Amino acid sequence: QQQQQQQPHYGTPGPMGMAGTVMVFYELDMTKFNCERLFNLVCLYANPIKVKFVMNKPGMAMVQVSDPAAASTTLHHLTGVPVFGKALECGLSKHDYVAPSRSAGPLADGTPSMLDCPASRNHRFRSGVYQKNRLCPPSTVLHFFNVPKATPHDNFLEMFRSRGAPTPISIFSFPDDGKGKSTDRGLMEFESIAHATEALVLCNHAELNTPDQRVYTTKFSFSNNHIEPDAAGVTRFARVGGVPSAPPQYAGDGGVALSAPGLDAVPRAVVAPSAGDMAEEAEPDFNAPFLDDITTIE
């Protein structure tokens, strides 16, 4: 009898965790990473419960997630991803839970060396529809959502630049669907997988303000879509469906953009976003043939 593949539960474990729920990340760039930024990356594939940097081993961090299947899924997608000039190294820890350090001080950037986040509002896997999220490996395109309506693209560029992140080479906002929603969503394309990953690490969950002082938490995920002109030169985005059956392979040192055939070679699946901090909204229909203009960044 064929063994059924284990699926993540994305629940909240007991206080002591369980075997196979703790991951270890090695040789992280400590001028770029901290607990919140590592959370920003891991949260695309699992609900981080605790994030801790090991102070006596620079560049080493431990992340406890909700269950073993979630940890396995995270490692499947993130192992070898190019980010900040290195291929991401990660694996399972022998520990069942992340324990607080007795003498843990702040990191070099002044932020805490441990983040305890069992009930974070930025968890993306919850009851109901969130159990059905489809996962996408890192790509050159980010899907953004939960941003204020009609946010100027220059505001996005300022957000990236202010955090020292790579800027996209193009931004595509989905057309208004006429349903009176208060937020926008769309796609951003970067020069390489490394640039897209770095932008997500540095800017996922960044806050954007509106003129009436409402605060929106910007959210990013990797997308299976890429943006291309058709034969007539009309800009549109194309969808590549499917879920990879093996871990994706990442070419080069992360600083060189992959070619269009390279993007098509790895099937990608869309990550369905969670409810935003300011609004509960459903994922857009990525199969719809949007033909709206794209803003190209010079």
Phi, psi and omega in degrees: 000129182291131181286132180284134181295134181289135180251145178297144175268328181055040175263188177256120182286172175294171185299334181262004178071202179204163182299140176083011181255358183249126177252153177240132176247136187244152171052042175287145178287109186284353171276350182242320186267147164214187185298314182294322181288325174291322173304315182305327181274313184294328186295348177289340186236348182199164174269105177295133178260319177215143175231129185217131172267134181276109191294329181270005176226085185306135179086000181254133179222153178239139179230122175262130180241184193289325182200166184300322180295323178295319177296316179299318178298318180298312180296323178304319185269332189259341181299124177086002180294131177285128180204129179053043173081005180225159170273128185296126178253125180205158180193179179280144176267157175282347182278150179270345180202164178263117181266146177293148178277146181288327183230051183275120175261186179285163174284176183299332180273005178089356180275159181298149179276355177220138179238121178257111191221054182291340182231038182297140176289349179265008170295137184254356181241102182232198182287164174072234188297333184289341176292341186258013180304136174261139191255140181241132176290163179306140182215182180276355184243131174254138170266125177250148179205170183060041174252154182302147180304136176058036176295124178299142181297333176298331178294322176296315181299319178295322178299314180294313183296322182293339180254009179069027183261154173299149178259150180289155176272345177202151179228133180235118176261131179295142179299151177298129181272001177076012182264008176072026180288150184267359182232161177245166176208166181174202184232149172229132179251137181244168183291333184206166175298322179299314181296318179296318180295317179296319178297320179293316180301317186277335190236352176301134180071018172291148182267137173241134181258151175256164179304332179269017173072019171280144183247128178244138176267107180294137180232140180236151168215161173287151183236150174275356182271153167222161189255130183210150175278149175273188184298332181270002180084008179280130182279131177212173173247146182248147181252136174245113188270176175104162179240130182295139180268350179223158180303139179294152178255136183247124185267154172073189183266008179092349180261354182251131180292139175282148181285166180301317176300325178295325178292319182290337186290335180255110178299144183229151178237148184281138172273119177285127184287157175277176176295139179283165180292335184254346184201149173262114183224151180272161177294139178293162179278102183287350178277347181292139184279072179295131181237021182292160180292154176247144175271121178260128182275121179285000000 
